[in-house]
Each structure stands twice: as structure tokens, then as C-alpha cells.
């Protein structure tokens, strides 16, 4: 088969202390401190074969994520921008849907022909965080498209426990191809669902919600907030194309944060009461959190989803006085995230299809990733088969 393969040079920065674990495993905990001079190319890769509890999935759609863009982009010294867990070479891609075409001997929950999506975080289920119910903090974590082969490929092998059927979405839409496209949005939507509801405890219907950053994760947050009863949603995004998409999926007000003071705008919109829930999906908390801090309602919550290797100026007195909280969120696994997002889409109360703005073939995947660097699209999909 063919896949989009990333290769990079293991060349730790002079001030980065490589751990013994990193040396032994070949994995970088902080990718942008080790991997240099990345090269992306669609090339031949061995066909996957299923283990006893695995299925082979023919990939029908795979979304380009911001992390894929951060593998493509580099800093002035040639290091990848992505700051997280990585091991190369591997096939990129992790937001996908597809058809089960082969099943292992012990597979019980899936059959050939099933339409599925899958988790990206391959948690072990045996380490202490997993056993305590925190799969997103697994200490033996593998990640498809980051440390093991991903879904910008014709096929991918997955343990059945990470797969979720999307047949109900196809039944709702009455269009198999569109269902695969929409099904590929499940993983990024679950990132937002996990952050808002599982991690930060959600908000009450009628609350005011702000979303900073209207990339795919932020757009999913807007859609989820609208579906869950927010009475006012304000989105802040620098890209005019993405501001338009935010309006399409449910934002009441959209702004370019460079042109206004977001904190002042939120206080005006709320008539001085502040916003109840704030989503940081821009990956620029050093800029966005101070604005959120200006507009904390009593008992407000901030959840950080965007990734950024930056320290953030925060005036904790404001959080104390306003009885407010800040949460960090990572991942999408557990907590009923996947089945609930699939149910919302299948029920028709969550429609993120407007954020799909482009389709590419597998041979054009490098172009798709390069296009994402313009930060003007919603979700770019690659169709490998």
C-alpha cells in the first residue's frame, strides 16, 4: 500500500536533556526539541495484517490536523513545531473513518463491512493512570500518526477496542460517502467534547460561551456549545474564512481579536456579567487567557485545549474573587466521549459538515498538509481509497 510517511533526523537541541527512556524507545517526549529537517512523501509501506483482536480498515477519509501542519512547518533551525510525543519514520494521519475489510481471529465486536471511526490514543489499559480511569494520561501511550502508523494510507490495522461504529450516521444522512466524511470529524470533535464536558464539567443551558480559535477543534466547540444550549456564543478568530465557518456552525458573534479587545467585547455582550465558559482552542494562551480573565462570570470556567509551549500571565486574584477555575485538557478517550458524539451526529443535533472545505487524493496529501498552513480552511479531508 501507499501512505504519507514523515522522516526526520534525531538531533536534540543543545539545551535539551534527552532522557534514558527517550534513548531506549526512540520516542521524543518533546518532539520540537529533537526532530529536525522533516521530509514528507507519499511512498510504499508494508500492508498491515491484523493481530488476533485487530481489524484492518480501508481508510475512506482522513482529516488534516493542526499537528500534521506542525510536522510540516519548522522553526528557524529546522526543528518540527509539534511539541508532543513522536517517533519517526511513520505514516501520519489520525482523524479518520473507514470500512472494516479484515478481522482477526478473536475479534467479537466488529465484522467485515462495518463503518467505523477510531481513537487516536492507543492506551494500554494496564498502567496505573489507565487502571484509575485516565486513559488520556496512559504512561505507555502510543498514538497513531505520531508514534505508530496512521491513516494517511490505504489501510490501517486497529485493535477493535479503539473502534466505534458510525453506521447510525450513515442511516441518518442516507449517503455512505458523506457519512465517511462526517465520521472522520469524530476524533477532533471528541477532543472538544472531552475538554468541555468530561474535563471541565460543562456549562448549564443558558450560559454564555466564548471560543478562542476557530480551527477544527474550535469549530467543534462552537457546534457542541450550540447543541448543548448555550444562549450566546462568541468566537474569536483571525482568519476571515474561519470566522464565516464559526457563524455557520452556531456562533452568534464572531470577531477578529486583533481588531477589538475580546475581554471588553464579552463584558459588553454580557452587560457586565462576564462569560460563564471559555474555550482556548487557538494555541495562544499567552494572548487569549488574559482576555478571558477580564470577562470571568462568577463561577466561570476556562478549558485549555490548544497546545503551546508558552507560559501564561495570569492574575490569580481574579480567579479567587470570581470563584473561577481553569482546566487543562488532553485527548479524547474514555468518559463516553466517542459514543456520545456519534449519537449527537446521528440524532441530527450536531452537524459539522459545513466545516469540510476541501478534499484531496492520497497522492496529493503533502499538498493538503501544505494548504492547511494557510489556516484558512475548516477541515481538509484526504480520501485514500
Buried (B, 14 or more C-beta within 10 A) or exposed (E): BBBBBBBBEBBBBEEBEBEEEBEEEEBBBBBBBBBBEBEBEBEEBEEBEBBEBBBBBBBBBBBBBBBBBBBBBBEEEEBBBBBBBBBBEBBBBBBBBBBBBBBBEEBEEBEEEBBBBBBBBBBBEEBEBBEEEBBBBBEEBBBBBBBBBBBBBBBBBBBBBBBBBBBBBBEBBEEBEBBBBBBBBBBBBBBBBBBBBBBBEBBEEEBBBBBBBBBBBBBBBBBBBBBBEBEBBBBBBBBEBBBBBBBBBBBBBBBEBEEEBBBEBBBEBBEEBBBBBBBBBBBBBEBBBBBBBBBBBEBBBBBBBBBBEEEBEBEEEBBEEBEBBBBEBBBBBBBEBBEBBBBBBBEEEBBBBBBBBBEBEBEBBBBBBBBBBEBEBBBBBBBBB
